[in-house]
Amino acid sequence: MRDFDRVELNHLRHATWIAPSLPLPSRWWSPAGPCALSNDLVGKGAEKSVRSYRFDYAIVGADGISPDTGFTRHSARGAEIDRAMLEQAERRIVVADSTKLGRVRKAVSVDTGFVHTLVTDSFAPPRWSPPSGGPV
């Protein structure tokens, strides 16, 4: 397993995170019945758009992280967008709380060796931390 950079985020406790979103209804109807909507930017058009740019940093989330399987998501479409964003970036960062560590979800985004930094909380087990003297 890759040794990740360890980053302490306590100083961001009072930060305000702003993300663009579209005002969408929470449910809509299809011929199969009601469906929940998401504000995720997914699909072939979104992937094409993401691939038309280069990024200094890509920061994505993960629903599961396993040394053997990699970073995983519940949604295959979400995993495709994460993969595209990470592939276009110089520095690749995944953010996930400690409950995601050791879990595997349906769709693989990327292998753990492809990501530079894993940002998680202080409850992460020692095996997910860099060795003593490692990068901070």
C-alpha positions as CSV (number, residue, x, y, z in Angstrom):
1,M,0.0,0.0,0.0
2,R,1.1,3.5,-0.8
3,D,2.3,5.8,2.0
4,F,0.1,8.9,1.9
5,D,0.9,12.4,2.9
6,R,-0.6,13.2,6.3
7,V,-2.3,16.5,6.5
8,E,-3.9,18.0,9.7
9,L,-7.0,20.0,9.0
10,N,-7.9,21.3,12.4
11,H,-7.3,24.9,11.3
12,L,-10.1,24.6,8.8
13,R,-12.7,23.9,11.5
14,H,-14.5,27.3,10.8
15,A,-14.0,27.3,7.1
16,T,-16.9,27.9,4.8
17,W,-17.1,25.6,1.8
18,I,-18.9,26.9,-1.2
19,A,-19.8,24.7,-4.2
20,P,-22.0,25.5,-7.2
21,S,-25.2,23.6,-7.5
22,L,-28.4,23.8,-9.6
23,P,-31.7,24.2,-7.9
24,L,-33.2,20.9,-8.7
25,P,-36.3,19.1,-7.2
26,S,-35.4,16.3,-4.8
27,R,-37.5,13.8,-6.7
28,W,-38.8,13.3,-10.2
29,W,-40.9,10.7,-12.0
30,S,-39.8,8.3,-14.7
31,P,-41.8,5.5,-16.3
32,A,-40.3,3.2,-13.7
33,G,-41.6,5.4,-10.8
34,P,-40.1,8.1,-8.6
35,C,-36.3,8.7,-8.7
36,A,-34.1,10.7,-6.4
37,L,-32.0,13.4,-8.1
38,S,-28.4,14.3,-7.3
39,N,-26.4,17.5,-7.9
40,D,-23.5,15.3,-9.2
41,L,-22.0,16.4,-12.5
42,V,-21.9,13.1,-14.4
43,G,-22.3,11.6,-17.8
44,K,-20.4,11.6,-21.1
45,G,-20.8,15.3,-21.6
46,A,-19.4,16.0,-18.2
47,E,-16.5,13.7,-18.7
48,K,-15.7,15.3,-22.1
49,S,-15.8,18.7,-20.5
50,V,-13.5,17.6,-17.6
51,R,-11.0,16.0,-20.0
52,S,-10.7,19.3,-21.9
53,Y,-8.9,20.9,-19.0
54,R,-5.6,20.3,-17.0
55,F,-5.7,20.9,-13.3
56,D,-2.9,21.6,-10.8
57,Y,-5.0,19.8,-8.1
58,A,-8.0,17.4,-8.2
59,I,-9.8,16.8,-4.9
60,V,-12.4,14.1,-5.0
61,G,-14.3,12.1,-2.4
62,A,-14.5,8.3,-2.0
63,D,-17.3,6.0,-0.6
64,G,-14.8,3.2,0.0
65,I,-11.0,2.7,0.2
66,S,-9.3,-0.6,0.0
67,P,-5.5,-1.4,-0.5
68,D,-6.5,-4.2,-2.9
69,T,-9.4,-2.6,-4.8
70,G,-8.5,1.1,-4.6
71,F,-10.8,4.1,-4.2
72,T,-14.4,3.2,-4.9
73,R,-17.8,4.9,-5.3
74,H,-21.4,3.8,-5.0
75,S,-22.1,5.1,-8.5
76,A,-20.2,4.0,-11.7
77,R,-21.0,7.4,-13.3
78,G,-19.5,9.2,-10.2
79,A,-16.4,7.0,-10.4
80,E,-15.9,7.8,-14.1
81,I,-15.9,11.6,-13.4
82,D,-13.6,11.1,-10.4
83,R,-11.2,9.1,-12.6
84,A,-11.3,11.8,-15.4
85,M,-10.6,14.6,-12.9
86,L,-7.7,12.7,-11.3
87,E,-6.2,11.8,-14.6
88,Q,-6.1,15.5,-15.7
89,A,-4.4,16.7,-12.5
90,E,-0.8,17.2,-11.5
91,R,-1.6,16.5,-7.8
92,R,-4.3,14.0,-6.9
93,I,-6.1,14.2,-3.5
94,V,-8.9,12.0,-2.1
95,V,-10.9,13.1,0.9
96,A,-12.8,10.5,3.0
97,D,-13.6,10.1,6.6
98,S,-12.3,7.0,8.5
99,T,-15.5,5.1,8.1
100,K,-14.7,4.6,4.4
101,L,-11.3,3.0,5.1
102,G,-11.3,-0.8,4.4
103,R,-14.7,-0.7,2.6
104,V,-15.3,-1.6,-1.1
105,R,-18.2,-0.1,-3.1
106,K,-19.6,-0.9,-6.5
107,A,-17.4,1.2,-8.8
108,V,-13.6,1.6,-8.8
109,S,-12.4,5.2,-9.4
110,V,-8.6,4.6,-9.3
111,D,-5.9,2.5,-7.7
112,T,-4.5,3.7,-4.4
113,G,-1.1,4.1,-6.0
114,F,-2.5,6.7,-8.4
115,V,-3.3,9.2,-5.6
116,H,-0.8,11.5,-3.9
117,T,-2.7,12.4,-0.8
118,L,-5.4,10.9,1.3
119,V,-7.1,13.3,3.6
120,T,-9.1,11.7,6.5
121,D,-10.0,12.3,10.1
122,S,-8.0,11.4,13.3
123,F,-9.9,8.1,13.8
124,A,-8.0,6.5,10.9
125,P,-6.2,3.3,12.0
126,P,-2.4,3.5,12.1
127,R,-2.0,1.3,8.9
128,W,-3.5,4.3,7.0
129,S,-1.0,6.7,8.4
130,P,2.5,7.4,7.0
131,P,5.4,5.8,8.9
132,S,7.2,7.8,11.6
133,G,9.2,10.6,10.0
134,G,7.1,10.5,6.8
135,P,5.7,13.5,5.0
136,V,3.4,15.8,7.0
